Amino acid sequence: MDDAAGGTTAGLFLQQAGRLASRPLVHYHRLGRWHDLSWIEMREHALRIASGLVAAGVEVGDRVVVLAENRVEWLACQLGLQLAGAVMVPIDPAVGAPTARSIAGTSGAVLAIVSGEALAARLHLTDTLGQIVRMDGEVARWLGTACGGRPYEEVRRRLSALGPGDGATMAFTTGAGGPPRGEVITHGRCVEVVERGVLMLGAGAADGLLLVLPFAAAHGSALVAIAAGATVWVSRGPGLVVDDIRAARPTIVLAGARVLESIRDSAVEEVCGRSSLRRTILARAIAMGRERAAERHAGAWTWLRHLPVDRLVLASVLRRAGGGRLRLLVSDGGELRGEVGEFFQAVGVPVRQGWWCGAGAPGDRPTPAAGERAQWGDS
């Protein structure tokens, strides 16, 4: 499998899988407990899915829809599509049936991968879209079939021919009342954006990324983790993100603006409870934290003056909010109230708002340009 060309998402993943082998790549929750897949196990999953796609008739450059909630199979299918030389068309499960069908039709998708029957009902078979497969059905059978035979050899052949100029994914934008418009994003462009993301987030092998944002909108964030050799935690969803943080103890959390508010509110509740005195002390500590952040270049005296507050109050808040290792929050483009950003800035966790995680979508930037979206603190 070392045949995959450099400058492609497939080559990037296979190179890292060969290097990191038995280390955990992804953690996911199922049947009441957390499980993990190593890099080499995910490599096998992706190859089996790629072989299944080939057996299903998917050709190089064919568009394939992925319509599912966040789950470990989403990532395996994303990687399997890249290894098969197909172009992924991610659709957010939050969109309605008309939009999903419009994107599938506009993309020219020949096959769709969905999580189950509920999302399958949002798509219709057409002259072009000939198959809809389920993650709990056909994909599960692919994963239970060992690699080998003609489909596997075809995957190897495709990997050896794959190049940076080949299509990797499609990004869709919707105008005011207009139909969705799609753009094919090449492997080379995806890799370029992902490598910039690694640098801008300072991501490395010691990092754990908790992904709460919908994979359809933030699938590039998983590739950032892969490029950095980091670990991915698949959140169970916004309603359980606080519990997920306790379990994962991540260094980076990617979540929507409302989720960041819930993390802040939960931390305050745990630290203060119903005590008005504790809330008063915390409010003062947060104000001092904001002052320190604003004067961070003023010298050692500022830091020394705030040391008791940092150690006695803000450190406790940080443990409650982020599990003790959190160093960066990445928010979507939703409006984040200033007080929430200032709260995290005060406890020493910068927030990057509006960071684009879609790996190559039009106008992509790992951080917002001046005047676009607020950013609290430094990373």
C-alpha positions in Angstrom: 0.0 0.0 0.0 3.0 2.3 -0.2 2.1 2.9 -3.9 -0.2 5.9 -3.1 1.2 9.1 -4.4 2.3 11.9 -2.2 0.2 15.1 -2.1 -3.0 13.1 -1.8 -5.3 12.5 1.2 -5.0 8.7 0.6 -1.2 8.9 0.6 -1.2 11.0 3.7 -3.3 8.6 5.6 -1.4 5.5 4.5 1.9 7.0 5.3 0.8 7.9 8.8 -0.9 4.5 9.3 2.4 2.8 8.4 4.3 5.0 10.8 2.0 4.9 13.8 0.6 1.4 13.3 -0.7 0.2 16.7 -1.3 3.6 18.3 -5.0 4.5 18.8 -6.3 6.8 16.0 -10.0 7.1 16.9 -12.1 6.6 20.0 -15.8 6.1 19.8 -18.7 5.3 22.2 -20.9 2.2 21.6 -22.9 -0.1 23.8 -22.2 1.9 26.9 -18.5 2.2 26.7 -15.6 3.7 24.8 -13.8 1.7 22.1 -10.8 2.6 20.0 -9.4 1.7 16.6 -5.6 1.8 15.9 -4.1 3.3 12.8 -3.5 -0.1 11.3 -7.1 -1.2 12.1 -8.5 1.9 10.5 -6.3 1.3 7.5 -7.8 -2.2 7.2 -11.3 -0.8 7.6 -10.7 1.8 4.9 -9.3 -0.8 2.5 -12.2 -3.1 3.0 -14.7 -0.3 2.3 -12.7 0.7 -0.8 -12.8 -2.9 -2.0 -16.6 -2.9 -1.3 -17.1 0.2 -3.3 -15.1 -1.2 -6.2 -17.2 -4.4 -6.1 -20.3 -2.2 -6.1 -19.2 -0.7 -9.4 -17.8 2.7 -8.2 -15.3 3.9 -10.7 -12.4 6.4 -10.4 -13.8 9.9 -10.1 -17.4 8.8 -9.4 -19.3 10.9 -6.9 -20.5 9.1 -3.7 -22.7 10.7 -1.2 -22.1 10.3 2.6 -25.2 11.1 4.6 -24.9 10.1 8.3 -24.6 11.3 11.8 -21.2 11.5 13.4 -19.9 8.0 14.0 -16.7 6.0 13.5 -18.0 4.5 10.2 -18.2 8.0 8.8 -14.5 8.4 9.1 -13.8 4.9 7.7 -16.0 5.6 4.7 -14.3 9.0 4.1 -10.9 7.2 4.0 -12.3 4.3 2.0 -13.6 6.6 -0.7 -10.2 8.3 -1.0 -8.5 4.9 -1.4 -11.0 3.9 -4.1 -10.3 7.1 -6.1 -13.9 8.3 -5.7 -15.1 11.8 -4.9 -16.9 12.2 -1.6 -20.1 14.3 -1.5 -20.8 15.0 2.2 -24.3 16.0 3.2 -25.2 17.3 6.6 -27.9 15.1 8.2 -29.5 18.3 9.5 -30.7 19.3 6.0 -34.1 18.3 4.7 -34.9 15.8 2.0 -35.3 18.4 -0.8 -31.8 19.8 -0.2 -30.2 16.4 0.2 -31.8 15.2 -3.1 -30.7 18.4 -4.8 -27.1 18.0 -3.7 -27.1 14.3 -4.7 -28.5 15.2 -8.1 -26.3 18.2 -8.8 -23.2 16.3 -7.8 -24.0 13.4 -10.2 -23.6 10.9 -7.4 -23.8 7.2 -8.5 -24.0 5.8 -5.0 -25.0 7.0 -1.5 -23.8 5.8 1.9 -26.3 6.5 4.7 -26.4 5.5 8.3 -29.8 3.9 8.3 -33.3 3.9 6.9 -34.4 7.3 8.3 -31.7 9.1 6.2 -32.1 6.7 3.3 -35.6 8.0 3.0 -34.3 11.5 2.2 -32.8 10.3 -1.1 -34.5 8.8 -4.1 -32.9 6.4 -6.6 -32.6 8.0 -10.0 -31.1 7.1 -13.4 -27.8 8.4 -12.0 -28.0 7.5 -8.3 -28.3 3.8 -8.7 -27.5 2.5 -5.1 -28.1 3.6 -1.5 -26.2 1.5 1.0 -26.4 1.5 4.7 -23.6 1.7 7.2 -25.3 -0.9 9.4 -26.0 -3.1 6.3 -23.8 -3.3 3.3 -20.9 -1.3 4.8 -20.9 -3.6 7.8 -20.7 -6.6 5.4 -17.8 -5.0 3.6 -16.0 -4.6 6.9 -16.6 -8.2 7.6 -15.0 -9.3 4.4 -11.2 -9.8 4.3 -9.3 -7.9 1.6 -8.4 -9.9 -1.4 -9.3 -10.8 -5.0 -10.0 -8.5 -7.9 -11.5 -5.6 -6.0 -8.5 -5.3 -3.7 -6.1 -5.5 -6.6 -8.1 -2.8 -8.3 -7.8 -0.6 -5.2 -4.0 -1.1 -5.3 -3.9 -0.1 -9.0 -6.0 3.0 -8.4 -3.8 4.1 -5.5 -0.7 3.8 -7.7 -2.3 6.1 -10.3 -3.8 8.6 -7.8 -2.4 12.1 -8.0 -2.8 15.6 -6.4 -4.9 16.8 -9.3 -7.6 14.1 -8.9 -10.8 15.0 -7.2 -11.2 14.1 -3.5 -14.4 15.8 -2.3 -17.1 18.2 -3.3 -18.0 21.4 -1.4 -21.5 22.8 -1.7 -22.8 26.3 -1.0 -26.4 27.3 -1.0 -27.5 30.8 -2.2 -30.5 32.7 -1.1 -33.3 30.6 -2.5 -31.1 29.2 -5.2 -30.0 25.6 -5.8 -26.9 24.2 -4.1 -23.7 24.9 -6.1 -20.8 22.4 -5.9 -17.1 22.5 -6.5 -14.8 19.6 -6.8 -11.8 19.9 -4.4 -8.6 18.1 -5.5 -6.4 15.9 -3.3 -3.6 18.5 -3.6 -5.8 21.3 -2.4 -7.2 19.2 0.5 -3.6 18.4 1.6 -2.5 22.0 1.4 -5.4 23.2 3.6 -4.9 20.4 6.0 -1.2 21.1 6.4 -2.0 24.8 7.0 -4.5 23.7 9.6 -1.9 21.6 11.4 0.4 24.6 11.6 -2.4 27.1 12.7 -3.7 24.8 15.4 -0.2 23.7 16.5 -1.5 20.1 16.4 0.8 17.2 17.1 1.0 13.6 18.2 0.2 14.5 21.8 -3.1 16.1 20.9 -6.5 14.6 21.3 -9.3 16.3 19.1 -12.9 15.9 20.3 -15.1 16.4 17.2 -18.6 17.7 18.0 -19.2 19.6 14.8 -21.0 17.6 12.1 -18.5 15.6 10.1 -20.2 16.6 6.9 -19.2 20.2 7.6 -15.9 19.5 9.3 -14.5 16.4 7.7 -11.3 18.3 7.2 -10.7 18.4 10.9 -10.3 14.6 11.0 -7.7 14.9 8.2 -5.9 17.6 10.3 -5.7 15.0 13.1 -4.4 12.4 10.7 -1.7 14.7 9.3 -0.6 15.7 12.9 -0.6 12.1 14.1 -3.1 13.1 16.7 -6.0 11.1 18.2 -9.6 11.6 17.3 -12.5 11.3 19.7 -16.0 11.1 18.1 -18.4 13.0 20.4 -21.8 11.4 21.1 -23.3 14.8 20.4 -23.9 18.3 21.9 -26.0 17.0 24.7 -23.3 14.7 26.0 -20.2 16.8 25.2 -19.5 17.6 28.8 -19.4 13.9 29.7 -17.3 13.3 26.5 -14.8 15.9 27.6 -14.4 14.2 31.0 -13.7 10.8 29.3 -11.5 12.1 26.5 -9.6 14.9 28.3 -9.0 16.4 24.9 -6.5 19.2 24.1 -8.6 20.6 21.3 -12.4 20.7 21.0 -14.2 21.5 17.7 -17.8 22.4 18.4 -20.6 24.9 17.6 -21.0 28.2 19.4 -24.0 27.0 21.5 -22.0 23.9 22.6 -19.2 26.2 23.9 -21.8 28.0 26.0 -23.0 24.7 27.5 -19.4 23.8 28.4 -18.9 27.2 30.1 -22.3 26.9 31.9 -21.5 23.4 33.1 -18.1 24.4 34.5 -19.5 27.4 36.3 -22.3 25.2 37.8 -19.8 22.6 39.0 -17.5 25.1 40.6 -20.1 27.4 42.1 -23.3 25.4 42.5 -25.9 27.6 44.1 -23.4 29.6 46.2 -23.7 33.3 45.4 -20.4 33.9 47.1 -18.6 31.5 44.9 -20.2 33.1 41.8 -19.0 36.5 43.0 -15.5 35.2 43.5 -15.5 33.5 40.1 -16.8 36.6 38.4 -13.9 38.6 39.9 -11.4 35.9 38.9 -12.7 35.9 35.3 -12.4 39.7 35.3 -8.8 39.5 36.5 -8.1 36.8 33.9 -9.3 39.0 31.1 -7.1 41.8 32.5 -4.1 39.5 32.6 -4.8 38.4 29.0 -5.1 42.0 27.8 -1.7 42.8 29.5 0.1 39.5 28.7 3.0 41.5 27.3 3.3 43.8 30.2 5.9 41.8 32.1 6.4 39.3 35.0 4.6 41.5 37.6 1.2 41.1 35.9 1.5 37.3 35.9 2.8 37.2 39.5 0.0 39.5 40.7 -2.6 37.1 39.2 -0.9 33.8 40.3 -3.2 33.1 43.3 -6.3 33.6 41.2 -4.9 31.4 38.5 -4.0 28.6 40.8 -6.9 28.7 43.2 -9.9 29.6 41.0 -9.2 29.6 37.2 -7.3 26.3 37.3 -10.3 24.7 38.9 -12.6 26.1 36.3 -10.3 24.8 33.5 -10.3 21.3 35.0 -14.1 21.3 35.1 -14.5 22.8 31.6 -11.8 20.9 29.7 -10.8 17.8 31.7 -7.4 19.3 32.6 -5.7 19.2 29.2 -7.8 21.6 27.1 -5.7 24.3 25.3 -7.8 25.3 22.3 -11.5 25.6 21.3 -12.5 25.8 17.7 -15.9 27.1 16.9 -18.0 27.1 13.7 -19.3 30.3 12.1 -22.2 30.6 14.4 -22.4 33.7 16.6 -20.5 33.3 19.8 -21.4 35.7 22.6 -18.5 37.9 23.6 -18.9 36.9 27.3 -18.3 33.2 26.4 -15.2 33.9 24.4 -13.9 36.2 27.2 -14.6 33.5 29.8 -12.4 30.9 28.0 -9.8 33.6 27.3 -9.7 34.3 31.1 -9.1 30.7 32.0 -6.3 30.4 29.4 -8.1 28.6 26.5 -8.2 30.7 23.3 -11.2 30.3 21.0 -10.9 30.3 17.3 -14.2 31.2 15.8 -15.1 30.7 12.1 -12.2 28.3 11.5 -13.1 26.4 8.4 -12.8 22.6 8.8 -14.2 21.5 5.5 -10.8 20.7 3.8 -10.8 22.8 0.7 -14.1 24.5 0.5 -14.2 27.9 -1.4 -12.7 30.6 0.7 -11.1 28.2 3.2 -8.8 29.6 5.8 -7.6 27.9 9.0 -8.1 31.2 10.8 -10.4 34.1 10.1 -9.0 37.2 8.4 -9.0 40.5 10.3 -12.5 41.8 10.7 -14.3 38.6 9.8 -14.8 36.6 13.0 -13.8 37.3 16.6 -10.9 35.4 18.1 -10.2 35.3 21.8 -6.7 34.8 23.0 -3.6 33.4 21.2 -2.9 29.9 20.1 
